[in-house]
Amino acid sequence: MPRKSRIDAAGALHHIIARGIDRGKIFQDPVDKHNFLDRLADILQSSKTRCYAWALIPNHFHLLLRTGRVPIATVMRRLLTGHVLWYNRRHRRHGHLFQNRYKSILCQEDSYLLELVRYIHLNPLRARLVGNLSALDKYSFSGHSVLMNRRSNDWQDTDAVLRLFGEKISEARRQYRGYVEKGIALGKREDLIGGGLIRSHGGWANVKAMRRAKIFEKADERILGDGDFVQEVLAGAEEKHQRRYRLTAQGVNLENLADRVAELFDLSVSELWQPGKYRQRVRARSLLCY
């Protein structure tokens, strides 16, 4: 069965998971992790992508991102490709580093934003990289320590998270930490690492109860949310798909777009493709790209 295309839209909330091939490491030491975070910071800031939570584990990482002016697919391609090239060069290796495609789950914000922040930030504790919550408060490679004001960065949106716990910052941090502490007993939340009907409704027992009550909801493995949310997201994606192929059906392609732009700027098509920074040519290429 062919893989379904990713779903994205401006403002969409995504839980991103990327794992090492054959469960191998993607970070060997703090140098690898710091380089990855520097790269992540540059990409998030240049693309206006917001980050609410993150955690680096030796063989995988988690990110909770909101799409900005650049699609999440572009953000992740730049991040993963850059890390692989740097990692392979530094460790004198060749070939793939990540396992298959990264997982990107589009999430319903009202229901899952805080759950995902907590789940992602507890990853180092579940992976036994730290021994307790106090150690997690100071752990350098998770966004939890930033929310606890033990370290700082300018690319993590801490204000948006803490505002959900209170207006006064000190009280908000206390409430947030208590919320995270309650999540320790919940263990590994399989319902938060994918989409689909079973995860979106809290397990197979709840799905069976819905079926007995003759309640049927739309579901999709790429989306974590209730039926109305899934329906809305899929409708938006279908509209975008139809718009793209309607243009194709009308004969719109790169060649005739180039012809039209060259005509508007009184250039030949060959001039449009030539390198250089002549003002007229730059303006024409900008329009063509748009």
C-alpha positions as CSV (number, residue, x, y, z in Angstrom):
1,M,0.0,0.0,0.0
2,P,1.5,3.4,-0.9
3,R,2.2,5.8,1.9
4,K,-0.3,8.6,2.5
5,S,1.0,12.1,1.9
6,R,1.6,14.3,5.0
7,I,-1.0,16.7,6.0
8,D,0.0,20.3,7.0
9,A,-1.4,23.8,7.1
10,A,-0.3,27.1,8.5
11,G,-0.8,27.0,12.3
12,A,-1.1,23.2,12.5
13,L,0.3,21.5,15.6
14,H,2.6,18.5,14.9
15,H,4.1,15.9,17.2
16,I,7.3,14.9,15.4
17,I,9.3,11.7,16.2
18,A,12.5,10.6,14.4
19,R,14.3,7.4,15.3
20,G,17.8,6.0,14.4
21,I,18.0,3.2,11.9
22,D,17.9,-0.2,13.6
23,R,17.4,1.6,16.8
24,G,20.9,2.9,16.6
25,K,22.1,6.2,18.1
26,I,21.6,9.5,16.3
27,F,23.6,11.4,19.1
28,Q,26.8,10.0,20.4
29,D,27.7,12.7,22.9
30,P,26.8,16.3,24.0
31,V,28.6,17.7,21.0
32,D,26.2,16.0,18.6
33,K,23.3,17.2,20.6
34,H,24.4,20.8,20.9
35,N,25.1,20.9,17.1
36,F,21.6,19.5,16.5
37,L,20.0,22.2,18.7
38,D,22.0,25.0,17.1
39,R,20.7,23.8,13.7
40,L,17.2,23.5,15.0
41,A,17.3,27.0,16.5
42,D,18.4,28.5,13.1
43,I,15.7,26.7,11.2
44,L,12.9,27.4,13.6
45,Q,13.7,31.1,13.7
46,S,14.1,31.6,10.0
47,S,10.9,29.7,9.2
48,K,8.9,31.3,12.0
49,T,8.0,27.8,13.3
50,R,7.1,27.7,17.0
51,C,8.3,25.0,19.3
52,Y,6.5,24.1,22.5
53,A,8.3,20.9,23.6
54,W,11.4,18.9,22.7
55,A,13.5,16.1,24.0
56,L,16.7,14.4,22.7
57,I,17.3,10.7,23.5
58,P,20.4,8.9,22.2
59,N,18.5,7.0,19.5
60,H,15.5,9.3,18.8
61,F,14.0,12.8,19.4
62,H,10.6,14.4,19.9
63,L,9.5,17.8,18.8
64,L,6.1,19.6,19.3
65,L,5.9,22.3,16.5
66,R,3.4,24.7,15.1
67,T,3.7,25.3,11.4
68,G,4.8,28.8,10.5
69,R,5.4,30.3,7.1
70,V,7.3,27.2,5.9
71,P,5.8,23.7,5.6
72,I,6.8,21.3,8.3
73,A,8.2,18.9,5.6
74,T,10.6,21.6,4.5
75,V,11.7,22.3,8.1
76,M,12.3,18.7,8.8
77,R,14.1,18.1,5.6
78,R,16.6,20.9,6.4
79,L,17.0,19.7,9.9
80,L,17.5,15.9,9.2
81,T,19.6,16.3,6.1
82,G,21.9,18.8,7.9
83,H,22.3,16.6,10.9
84,V,23.0,13.5,8.9
85,L,25.7,15.2,6.8
86,W,27.4,16.7,9.9
87,Y,27.1,13.5,12.0
88,N,28.5,11.3,9.2
89,R,31.4,13.6,8.6
90,R,32.2,13.9,12.3
91,H,32.0,10.2,13.0
92,R,33.5,9.1,9.6
93,R,30.5,7.0,8.6
94,H,28.3,6.7,5.5
95,G,24.7,5.9,4.7
96,H,21.4,6.4,6.4
97,L,21.1,7.6,10.0
98,F,17.3,7.8,10.5
99,Q,14.8,4.9,10.3
100,N,12.4,5.4,7.4
101,R,10.5,8.6,7.4
102,Y,10.1,10.7,10.5
103,K,6.6,10.4,12.1
104,S,4.5,13.6,12.0
105,I,1.1,13.5,13.8
106,L,-1.2,16.5,13.3
107,C,-2.8,17.1,16.7
108,Q,-5.9,18.7,18.0
109,E,-4.6,21.5,20.1
110,D,-7.4,21.9,22.8
111,S,-7.3,18.2,23.7
112,Y,-3.6,17.4,23.3
113,L,-1.2,20.3,23.6
114,L,-0.5,20.0,27.3
115,E,-0.6,16.2,27.2
116,L,2.0,16.2,24.6
117,V,4.2,18.8,26.3
118,R,4.2,16.6,29.4
119,Y,4.7,13.4,27.5
120,I,7.6,14.7,25.5
121,H,9.4,16.3,28.4
122,L,9.1,13.1,30.5
123,N,11.0,11.1,27.8
124,P,14.4,11.4,29.4
125,L,13.0,10.1,32.7
126,R,11.3,7.2,31.0
127,A,14.5,6.4,29.1
128,R,16.4,6.5,32.5
129,L,18.7,9.3,31.4
130,V,17.8,11.0,34.6
131,G,16.8,9.4,37.9
132,N,14.0,11.7,39.1
133,L,12.0,14.8,38.5
134,S,14.6,17.0,40.2
135,A,17.3,15.8,37.9
136,L,14.9,16.3,34.9
137,D,14.5,19.9,36.0
138,K,18.2,20.5,35.2
139,Y,18.6,18.1,32.2
140,S,20.1,20.1,29.4
141,F,18.5,18.2,26.4
142,S,14.8,18.6,27.1
143,G,12.6,21.7,27.0
144,H,11.4,20.9,30.5
145,S,14.5,22.6,32.0
146,V,13.8,25.7,30.0
147,L,10.2,25.9,31.3
148,M,11.7,25.5,34.8
149,N,14.0,28.4,34.1
150,R,17.2,26.3,34.7
151,R,18.4,27.1,31.2
152,S,17.3,29.4,28.4
153,N,16.9,29.5,24.7
154,D,15.2,32.0,22.4
155,W,13.4,29.5,20.1
156,Q,11.2,27.6,22.6
157,D,7.8,29.2,23.2
158,T,7.7,28.9,27.0
159,D,5.2,31.8,27.4
160,A,2.5,30.0,25.5
161,V,2.8,26.9,27.6
162,L,3.1,28.6,31.0
163,R,0.2,31.0,30.3
164,L,-2.0,27.8,30.4
165,F,-1.1,27.3,34.0
166,G,-1.5,30.8,35.3
167,E,-0.8,34.5,34.8
168,K,1.9,34.9,37.5
169,I,5.1,33.2,36.1
170,S,6.3,31.7,39.4
171,E,2.9,30.1,40.1
172,A,2.6,28.9,36.5
173,R,5.9,27.1,36.8
174,R,4.8,25.5,40.1
175,Q,1.5,24.3,38.5
176,Y,3.3,23.1,35.4
177,R,5.8,21.1,37.4
178,G,3.0,19.5,39.4
179,Y,1.2,18.6,36.2
180,V,4.4,16.9,34.9
181,E,4.9,15.1,38.1
182,K,1.4,13.6,37.9
183,G,2.3,12.2,34.4
184,I,5.2,10.1,35.8
185,A,2.8,7.4,37.0
186,L,1.0,7.2,33.6
187,G,4.1,5.6,32.0
188,K,4.6,5.3,28.3
189,R,1.5,6.8,26.6
190,E,1.1,4.8,23.4
191,D,-2.0,6.9,22.6
192,L,0.2,10.0,22.1
193,I,2.7,8.7,19.6
194,G,0.3,8.3,16.6
195,G,-3.1,9.1,15.2
196,G,-6.1,6.9,14.3
197,L,-9.4,5.9,15.9
198,I,-8.0,3.8,18.8
199,R,-5.4,6.4,20.0
200,S,-7.8,9.4,19.5
201,H,-10.4,7.7,21.7
202,G,-8.2,6.4,24.5
203,G,-8.1,2.7,23.6
204,W,-9.9,-0.2,22.0
205,A,-12.4,-0.5,24.9
206,N,-13.7,3.0,24.3
207,V,-13.9,2.4,20.5
208,K,-16.0,-0.8,21.1
209,A,-18.2,1.2,23.5
210,M,-18.8,3.8,20.8
211,R,-19.7,1.1,18.3
212,R,-22.2,-0.5,20.7
213,A,-23.8,2.9,21.1
214,K,-23.8,3.2,17.2
215,I,-21.4,6.2,17.4
216,F,-19.1,6.3,14.4
217,E,-16.4,9.0,13.9
218,K,-14.0,9.8,11.1
219,A,-10.4,8.7,11.9
220,D,-7.0,8.9,10.2
221,E,-3.6,7.5,11.3
222,R,-1.9,10.9,10.5
223,I,-4.2,12.8,12.8
224,L,-4.7,12.7,16.6
225,G,-8.1,14.2,17.5
226,D,-11.9,13.7,17.6
227,G,-14.0,13.0,14.6
228,D,-15.0,16.6,13.9
229,F,-11.4,17.7,14.0
230,V,-10.3,14.9,11.6
231,Q,-13.1,15.7,9.2
232,E,-12.2,19.4,9.2
233,V,-8.5,18.6,8.6
234,L,-9.2,16.1,5.8
235,A,-11.6,18.5,4.1
236,G,-9.0,21.2,4.1
237,A,-6.4,18.9,2.7
238,E,-8.8,17.7,0.0
239,E,-9.6,21.3,-1.0
240,K,-5.9,22.0,-1.3
241,H,-5.4,18.8,-3.3
242,Q,-8.2,19.7,-5.6
243,R,-7.0,23.3,-6.1
244,R,-3.5,22.0,-7.1
245,Y,-4.9,19.5,-9.6
246,R,-7.4,21.9,-11.0
247,L,-4.5,24.1,-12.1
248,T,-2.8,21.1,-13.6
249,A,-6.0,20.2,-15.5
250,Q,-6.1,23.8,-16.9
251,G,-2.6,23.3,-18.4
252,V,-0.7,25.3,-15.8
253,N,2.8,24.1,-15.6
254,L,6.3,25.6,-15.1
255,E,6.9,26.1,-18.8
256,N,3.9,28.2,-19.6
257,L,4.3,30.1,-16.3
258,A,7.8,31.0,-17.3
259,D,6.5,32.2,-20.7
260,R,3.9,34.4,-19.1
261,V,6.3,35.9,-16.5
262,A,8.9,36.6,-19.2
263,E,6.2,38.3,-21.3
264,L,5.1,40.5,-18.3
265,F,8.6,41.7,-17.7
266,D,9.6,42.0,-21.4
267,L,12.3,39.3,-21.1
268,S,13.0,36.2,-23.1
269,V,12.5,32.9,-21.3
270,S,16.3,32.2,-21.6
271,E,17.0,35.6,-19.8
272,L,14.6,34.6,-17.0
273,W,16.7,31.5,-16.3
274,Q,20.1,33.1,-16.5
275,P,22.0,33.7,-13.3
276,G,22.7,37.3,-12.1
277,K,21.1,39.9,-9.9
278,Y,19.8,42.4,-12.5
279,R,16.7,44.1,-10.9
280,Q,14.2,43.2,-13.7
281,R,15.4,39.6,-13.8
282,V,15.2,39.3,-9.9
283,R,11.7,40.6,-9.9
284,A,10.6,38.3,-12.6
285,R,12.1,35.2,-10.9
286,S,10.4,36.3,-7.6
287,L,7.1,36.4,-9.4
288,L,7.7,33.0,-11.0
289,C,8.6,31.4,-7.7
290,Y,5.5,32.8,-6.1
